[in-house]
Amino acid sequence: MADILTQMQDEVDMLLNIMQSQLLQIRTRAPPSVPEGQQKLSSFAEKEAADKSENATQNSTQPAPPSDAAPALPTKEQFEGDLKEMAKDLVVKSQQIELLIANLPGVNTSEAEQVQRMKELERELEDLEGERLRAVEQKELLLKRVEEKIMGVGRVP
């Protein structure tokens, strides 16, 4: 069960990473548009750049060099392709998560049935542990016999 939960957590983490990277692409490649009748507000990046330039002019008399490191904007086809890919990834990941959830032990069983199954598994585990201990004892016995035989071979004239 821990393996399934770990796998589900990995899938959720991967899905979140994909969503975060796609959201970042959307933010950088598709700047917000201004609805008609509303004034344009500064984006966070524009506000941050204005604050930096304001701080630079307050701290020194030299103006800050302009930043020309803006990312290249994709074409409309590339952007739409990226959106389709992101949607496909989201659907696939959600289906994988649903499959993992459906395969979790105990789904569609009552609490009493789960407790009974746990007791059965515990008894089975105890039986297997007893078999393991007997096998270890037998191994030690056989090892001792082999050692005695080897030592006996050295004593033969």
C-alpha positions as CSV (number, residue, x, y, z in Angstrom):
1,M,0.0,0.0,0.0
2,A,2.9,2.3,0.7
3,D,4.2,1.8,-2.8
4,I,0.9,2.8,-4.3
5,L,0.7,5.9,-2.0
6,T,4.3,6.8,-2.9
7,Q,3.5,6.4,-6.6
8,M,0.4,8.5,-6.3
9,Q,2.3,11.2,-4.5
10,D,5.0,11.1,-7.2
11,E,2.2,11.5,-9.9
12,V,0.7,14.4,-8.0
13,D,4.1,16.1,-7.6
14,M,4.8,15.6,-11.3
15,L,1.4,17.0,-12.2
16,L,2.0,20.1,-10.0
17,N,5.5,20.6,-11.6
18,I,4.0,20.4,-15.1
19,M,1.2,22.8,-14.1
20,Q,3.7,25.3,-12.6
21,S,5.9,25.2,-15.6
22,Q,3.0,25.6,-18.0
23,L,1.6,28.5,-15.8
24,L,5.0,30.2,-16.0
25,Q,5.0,29.8,-19.8
26,I,1.5,31.3,-20.0
27,R,2.6,34.2,-17.8
28,T,5.7,35.0,-19.8
29,R,4.3,34.2,-23.3
30,A,0.8,35.5,-23.0
31,P,0.8,38.9,-21.3
32,P,-2.6,39.9,-19.9
33,S,-4.9,41.9,-22.1
34,V,-6.9,44.9,-20.9
35,P,-10.7,44.6,-21.1
36,E,-12.4,47.5,-22.9
37,G,-13.3,50.3,-20.6
38,Q,-10.6,49.5,-18.0
39,Q,-7.3,51.1,-17.5
40,K,-4.1,49.1,-17.9
41,L,-2.5,48.2,-14.6
42,S,1.2,47.5,-14.4
43,S,2.1,43.8,-14.4
44,F,4.2,42.5,-11.5
45,A,7.3,42.4,-13.7
46,E,6.8,46.0,-14.9
47,K,6.2,47.1,-11.3
48,E,9.3,45.2,-10.1
49,A,11.4,46.8,-12.9
50,A,10.1,50.3,-12.0
51,D,10.9,49.7,-8.3
52,K,14.4,48.6,-9.2
53,S,15.0,51.6,-11.4
54,E,13.5,53.9,-8.7
55,N,15.8,52.4,-6.1
56,A,18.8,52.6,-8.4
57,T,18.2,56.4,-9.0
58,Q,17.8,56.9,-5.3
59,N,21.0,55.0,-4.4
60,S,23.2,56.3,-7.2
61,T,23.3,59.1,-9.7
62,Q,23.9,56.8,-12.6
63,P,20.9,55.4,-14.3
64,A,20.4,51.7,-14.4
65,P,21.1,50.0,-17.8
66,P,17.9,48.9,-19.5
67,S,17.2,45.2,-19.4
68,D,17.0,43.6,-22.9
69,A,16.7,40.0,-21.7
70,A,13.0,39.6,-22.4
71,P,12.1,36.1,-23.5
72,A,11.2,35.7,-27.1
73,L,7.4,35.4,-27.5
74,P,6.2,32.3,-29.3
75,T,4.0,32.4,-32.3
76,K,0.3,31.9,-31.9
77,E,0.6,28.3,-33.2
78,Q,3.3,27.5,-30.7
79,F,1.3,28.9,-27.9
80,E,-1.8,27.0,-28.9
81,G,0.3,23.8,-29.3
82,D,1.7,24.3,-25.8
83,L,-1.8,24.8,-24.4
84,K,-3.0,21.6,-26.1
85,E,0.0,19.7,-24.8
86,M,-0.6,21.0,-21.2
87,A,-4.3,20.0,-21.5
88,K,-3.3,16.5,-22.7
89,D,-0.8,16.1,-19.9
90,L,-3.4,17.2,-17.3
91,V,-5.9,14.7,-18.6
92,V,-3.3,11.8,-18.7
93,K,-2.1,12.6,-15.2
94,S,-5.6,12.8,-13.8
95,Q,-6.5,9.5,-15.4
96,Q,-3.3,8.0,-13.9
97,I,-4.2,9.3,-10.4
98,E,-7.8,8.0,-10.8
99,L,-6.4,4.6,-11.7
100,L,-4.1,4.6,-8.7
101,I,-6.9,5.6,-6.4
102,A,-9.1,2.8,-7.8
103,N,-6.4,0.3,-7.1
104,L,-5.9,1.3,-3.5
105,P,-6.6,-1.7,-1.2
106,G,-9.8,-1.3,0.7
107,V,-11.7,0.6,-1.8
108,N,-15.3,-0.7,-2.0
109,T,-15.0,-2.7,1.3
110,S,-16.3,-2.0,4.7
111,E,-14.1,-1.2,7.7
112,A,-14.9,-4.5,9.3
113,E,-13.8,-6.3,6.1
114,Q,-10.6,-4.3,6.0
115,V,-9.9,-5.2,9.7
116,Q,-10.6,-8.9,9.0
117,R,-8.3,-8.8,6.0
118,M,-5.5,-7.1,8.1
119,K,-5.9,-9.9,10.7
120,E,-5.6,-12.6,8.0
121,L,-2.5,-10.9,6.6
122,E,-1.0,-10.6,10.0
123,R,-1.5,-14.3,10.7
124,E,0.0,-15.1,7.3
125,L,3.0,-12.9,8.1
126,E,3.5,-14.6,11.4
127,D,3.5,-18.0,9.6
128,L,6.0,-16.8,7.1
129,E,8.2,-15.5,9.8
130,G,8.1,-18.9,11.5
131,E,9.1,-20.5,8.2
132,R,11.9,-18.0,7.9
133,L,13.2,-18.7,11.4
134,R,13.1,-22.5,10.7
135,A,15.0,-22.0,7.5
136,V,17.7,-19.9,9.3
137,E,18.1,-22.7,11.9
138,Q,18.4,-25.3,9.2
139,K,20.9,-23.2,7.4
140,E,23.0,-22.9,10.6
141,L,22.8,-26.7,11.2
142,L,23.8,-27.4,7.6
143,L,26.7,-24.9,7.8
144,K,27.9,-26.5,11.0
145,R,27.8,-30.0,9.3
146,V,29.7,-28.7,6.3
147,E,32.3,-27.1,8.5
148,E,32.7,-30.4,10.5
149,K,33.1,-32.3,7.2
150,I,35.7,-29.9,5.9
151,M,37.6,-30.0,9.2
152,G,37.3,-33.9,9.1
153,V,38.9,-34.0,5.7
154,G,42.0,-32.3,7.1
155,R,42.3,-34.8,9.9
156,V,42.3,-37.9,7.7
157,P,45.9,-39.4,7.4
